[in-house]
Amino acid sequence: MENVKELRALKKREKILNGNLWKAILTIGLPILFYNLCNYLYGIYDMMVVQSANIGDAADIVVLDQIKIMISTVSDALAIGGGILVAKKYGEKRNEEARCCANTLYSLALIIAAITLIFIPLGVPFLKLLQTDQSTIDNAMGYFYVQIIILFLTTINSTFLALEKSKGNTFKLFILNIGVIIIKISLTTLFAFGPFENVTITWLAVATLIAQGFLFVFGIFFSFRSDNILRISFKSLNLNKKNTLSIIKLAFPVFIGRFLFSFGKVYVNAQALAQYGKTVVGALGISNTIAGLLSNMINSFEDASATIISQNYGAKNGKRIQKTYFINMIYILILSTIGTIVLYLLKGQIAEFFSPNDLDYQEKIINIFKWECLDIVFMGLSGIGSAFFYGLGKTAITMALSMSTLFLFRIPVLLILMFLVQMNYEACGVAMFTSNVLAGVISISISLIMIIKLPKMQKYKELF
């Protein structure tokens, strides 16, 4: 007889497969939104502390965080690929197979987490290979090393989060993240403004490490609980050939796409540093961080929609897949449109908030951000398409879109503006704007054509 926890999980699955989809997307998406916003606030608060407490250079955080994000694309892709597969099996009501697949995903995550630690001894040559500024290497290697340890923890945490999302069980993540954000902000404030001397940005990374350690401990606890319908156990950890290959097949295109997308940001930072100086890199990073407020919200609905589509794909509910797509489109377009208007109107106040005593720096932030702000709706269009592609396991399409964004739109436009047009530092914002707009238009066009033709496509006829 199934226990109470499992019955709750099964009841939630029934709501995803047969309940109100407007409510289902919000029920799953809002806790993810809060989780993403908390992670977003890490970066915002760290930048505020660096500026106000004068404990380092915000540009160093921007550069190293982008590199960390680039490395983390492996674990992120693994979590997405594994989550897609588990959600599909879970939607098919093949619980034992879903549990076996969850244990395969966890085994792969442990391997990737261990490999991540290689960036500690290889840190300096790796950063030099990426053309990182020597002053950043001299001043912020401690910050980088702690970030690598954080990556070890977040690789496991991402797997736990992916498995909870695959069940649609995101409220638990909401509760846990309240603890994470309280720990992070409390420790950061204590380190920066407390009775400590010689505080550096490394201390900020340590605060994040402790906060992620909190989530790591509880993630292990919940993952290994006997009443978890997708429970992990040491004896069940496996590298089942079929599941491993399926996860890799789904994850590899996600990895390539996200890695290249992150590499594109690192490349833009390097070119901006060489052409315009370190303050422009800082302004670009602040601009990305501000835009991240809305992109994180968009990603929340993207995750929720992908989970619902995956489960209904497994349950062969084609009409609910179509309905989920259009409901998600409405939510994301409303969110991104309102957010764009608000942020654009407040761009001056935002720049002043980040750099209260430097008018030149404020001007750089505004002139870059005004471009990035205008592409947020198109980032939303990309999110609508990505959610649909992820839900159906069509991760190769997202990879192709990411490669196009980088190699066809972003880097060529940036180089043309820099060296042929000889545009000033706004070239960085224009290149980001152009690539995001074109990527959004292409993504929504492909997904819209596909969702409309879905009932007539040979592979998906059985869904209807």
N, C-alpha and C positions, 0 to 999 in steps of 0.2 A: 504493500500500500504506500502510495506516494505521500511524503510528509507535507506539512503546511507550506514551507518555503517553495517546494516544487509546484504545489498547486497554485500558488500566487503567480509564479513564473508562467505557468501554462495558461492562467486566466489572462495575463497580460498579452501573451501570444495571440489568444483568441480575439482580443480587442484590435490588435494589429491586422489580423487576417479578416475580421468580419465587422469591426466596430466603426465608429465615426472617424474618418481620416483627418478631418480638420483638427479634431481634438487629439488624435494620436500623434500627429506631427508636433503639436505644441507640447504634449506631455513628454515626448522624448527629447524634443529640441531645446526647450527652455532650460532644463538642468545642464545640458551640454553648453548652452550659451553662457550660463553662469560660470561653468568650469573654464571655458575659453576666455571669458572676460577677466577672470582671476589671473590666469596666466599672462594675459595682456597687461594687466595692472602691474605685474612684476617689472616688466620693462619700463613702463611709465614711471613707477615709483623709484626704481633704481636711477633713472635719468634725473628725476627731481632731486634725489638725495645727492647725487654726484655734483649737480650744479649748486645746490644750496649749502652743502657741507664742504664743498671744495676739496674732495678727496680723490680726484682723478680727472680723467678726460672722458667725456661722454662718447667721443668718437672712437675710443678704444673699445668701449662696450658694444657700440654699433658694429664695428668690424668683426670682433671676435664672436659676437652672437650670431652674425650671419654665417660665419664659418661653422659654428656649432650646429646651426640649423641644417646646413649642407650635409654634415656628417650624420645627423639624426634622421636623414631621409631614408636610410636603410631600415631602421627600426620602425619608422612611421609607415613605410610601404609594407613591411611585414605585417604590422597590425591591421592595416587596411585590407590586404589580401586575405589574411586569415579570418578577419571579421566577416568579410563577404562570404567566404566558403561556409563558415560556421552558421551564419544567419540563414543561408540557403537551406542547409541541412536541417536546421532548427525549424524553419518554416515548413519543410516537408514532413515534420513531426518524426524525424528519424533521430531520436534523442541520443541513442548510444553512439551512432556515427558522429553526431555533432560533438559529443563529449570526447571521443577519440581524436577528432580533428582539433579540438581545443587543446588537448595535451600535446599534440604535434606542434601546434603554434607556440606553446609555452616552451617546448624543448628548443625550437629554433631561436626563440627570443633569448634564452640563456646563452646559447652559442654566440649570437650577435653581441650581446652585452659584454661577454668576456673579450671578444675581439676588439671592441671599442677602446679598451684600456691600452691598446698598442699606441694610441695617439699621445700618451704621456711621454714615453721615451723618445718618440719621433716628433714631438711638438714643434720645436724650433725649426728643423728643416722643412717640416710640412707647411708652416706659416710662411717661410721664405719662398717656398715653391709657389704659393698663392700670391706672391708679391706684396705681402703685408708690410706696412711701414715699420722701419727698424725701431722707431720710438715706441710703437705699440708692443713689439717683442721685448724691448728692454723694460717697459713699465708694467706690463700686464700679463706676464706668463703665469703667475700664480692664479690669476683669474681664469685663464684658459685651462690650466690643469684641474682646477676644481670643477669647471664646466664639463670636463670629460668624465669625471666621477659621477656628476649629476646625470650625464647621458647613460651611464651604466644603470642607474636606478630607473630613469625614465623609460628605458627600453622595456624593462619588466612592467613598469606602471602602464605603459601604452598597451601592452598585451592584456593586462587586467581590464583596462578601460574598453578595449575593443570587444572583449568577451561580454562585458556588461551591456555595451551598446547593441551587440548582436541579439541580445534577449530583449532589448528595449528597456532595460532596467537602468535608467539614467538618474533617477532620484537619489540613489545611493551615492552617485558621484557628486551630486549637488551637496549632500551633507558632508562628505569627506573633504570636499574642497573648501568648505567654510573653515575647517581646521587648518588646512594648508595655508590659506591666505592670512589667517590670524598669526600663525607662526612666522611666516615670511615677513610680513610688514612689521610685526613686533620686534623681531630680531634685527632687521635692517635699521629700524629707528634706533634701537638700543646701541647697535654698533656705531652708527654714524653720529648720533647726538648724545650718547652716554659718556661715562667717565673713562673713555679709552683714548690712548695716544697712538699716533702713527697709523691711523685707520686708512686702508686702501680699498680699491674696488674688489679685491679678493675677498674681503669680509662680506661684501654683498652676495658674492657667489656662495659663500659658506652658509649664509642665511637661507638661500634657495635650496642648498644641499640638505639642510636639516628639515626644511619643510617637505621636500620630496621624499626624504627618509620616512617621515610620518605616513605619507601616502603609500610608500613601499611596504611598510609593516602591515598596514591594514589591508592592502591589496593581496599580500601573501595569505593573511588570515582568511579573507573572504574566498579567495580562489581555492584554498584547500579544505574549506568546510564541507562536511559530508552531506549537508542539505542543499548544496549548490548543484543545480541541475546540470551544469557544465563543469563540475568539480575537477580540479587538478589533483593528482596524487603522484608520489615518487614512483610507484610501481606502474603507473599508467603513462608516464612520460615516454614518448616514442618518436621515432623518425620514420613512421609508416610511409613507405615509398609513394603510394598513391596520393595520400594527403600532402606529403612534403612537395611533390611535384606540382600538385594543384595549387598550393599556396604560393610557391615560387612563380608559377605561371601567371598568377594574378598579381603578385607583389612586384615582380621584376619591372613591368612597364611603369608601375606607380613610382618605383625607385628611380628609374631613368628620368621620368618626367619631372619629379620633384627635385632630384639632384641637379638636373640641368637648370631648373627654374631658380634654385638657390644659388647655383654657381653663377647664373646670370647676374644676381644681385651682388655677389662678391666681385664679379668682373666689373660691374658698373662702379662699385666703390673704389676699386683699384684705379680705373681710368679717371674717375673724378678726383682722386687724390693726386694723381700724376699731373692732371691738367689744370685743376682749379684749387687744390690745397685741402688741408685737413678740415677746415671749418665747413666746407661744402659737403664733405662726407658726413659730418655731424648733422648738418641741416637735412641731408637726404635721409639719414637714419631717423631723425625726429619726424620727418614727413611720413616715412613708412610706418612709424609707430602710431602716429595719429590716425592714418588710414586703416591701421590694424584694428582699431576699435570696431569699425563696420565690417571689415573682412572676416574678423573672428565671429561676429554675429551671423554673417552669411554662411560661414563654414558650419555653424551649429545646425542650421536648417538643412544644409547639404548632408551632414552626417545622419540626421534624423530621417530624412527622405530616403537616403541610400539603404538604411537598415530596413525600413518598411518595404521598399521595392525588393530587396533581397529576399525577405521572408515571403512576400507574396509571389515572387518568382518561383521559389521552392514549392509553394502551395498551388501554383498554376492559376493565379488570379490575375489574368491580363488586364481586365477592366479596372481593377484597383491600382495596378501599376500606372495606367494612364491617368487615373484620377489623382493619384499621389503626385505625379509630375506637375499637373496644372495647379493643384493647391499649393505646392511648394513654390511654383513660379509666382503666384499671387503674393505669398508671404515675403519672398525675397525681394520682389520688385517694390513693394510698399516700404519695406525696411531700408533698402539701399537708396531709394529716391528721397525719402524724408531725411535720412542720415546725411546724404550729399548736400542737401540744401542747408541743413543746420551747420555742418562743419565748414562749408564754404563761407557762410555768413560770419562765422566765429573765427576764421583763420587768423585774423590780426590779434585777437585776444589770446588765442592758443600760442602763437609765436611769442607774445610778450610773457606768457606764463612760463615758457621753457627758457627764455633768455631775457629776463627783466631789465638788465642793465646794458645790453649790447644791441643798439639799433641796427648795425650792419648785419649781425647774425639773424636778427628778427626778419630783416628784409630777405635774406637768403632762404629762410624757412618758408616764408609766405610765397615767394616766387617759385619754389619747387613744389610746395604743397598744393598750390592752386591747380596745377596740372594733375597731380595724383588724385586730388579730390574729385575731379571731373570724370575719372574713369571708374569710380566705385560701382556705379550701376552696371557697367560692362563686366566688372569682376563678379557681380551678382549673376549676370547671364552665364558666365563661365561656371559658376557654382551650380546653377540649375542643370546645366548639361552634365557636369561631373557627377552629380548625385545620381542621375539616370544611368550613366555609363558604369559607375561603380556598382550600382544595384544589380545590373545585369551581368556584372563581371567583365565588362568591355573595357578593361583598363588599358589596353593597347591604344584605344582612341584618345584617352587622356594623355598618354605618353606622346603621341603624334602632335597633339595640340600644344603641349609644353615645349616640344622641340621647335615647332613653328614659331611660337611666341619668342623664343630665345634667338634662334639662328636666322629667321626670316624677318622678324619685326624689330626686336629690341637692339641687338648688337649692331646690325647694319645701320639702323636709324641713328643710334648714338654716335657711331664713328663718322657718319656723313655730316651730322650736325657739328661735331667737334672739329673735324679736320677739313671738310670741304666748305661748309657754311661758316665755320669758325664762330659758332654761337657761344654765348657766355654760359655760365654754369646751369642756366635753365634747360640746357640740352638734356641734362639727366632726367628732369621731370617730363620733358616732351617725349623722350624715348620710352619712359615707363607708360605714359599716357597712350601713345600710339600702339604699343604692343598689347596692352591690356584691352583697348577698344577692339582691335582686330581679332584678338583671341576670343573675346566675349561674343562678337558677332558670329564668328565661325562655329563656336561651341553650341550656341543656342540654335543656329540654323540646322546643324547636323542632328542634334537631339530632337528638335521639333519635327523634322521630316521623318525621323525614325519612329518617334512615338505615334505619329499619325498613321504610318504604314505598318505598324507592328502587327495588327490582325491579319494582314495579307502576306507577311514575310514567312517563308516556308519554315524557318527554324522556330518561330514563335506562334504558329497557328494553334498548337495544342493548348496554349494559355487561354484561348478564347473558345 
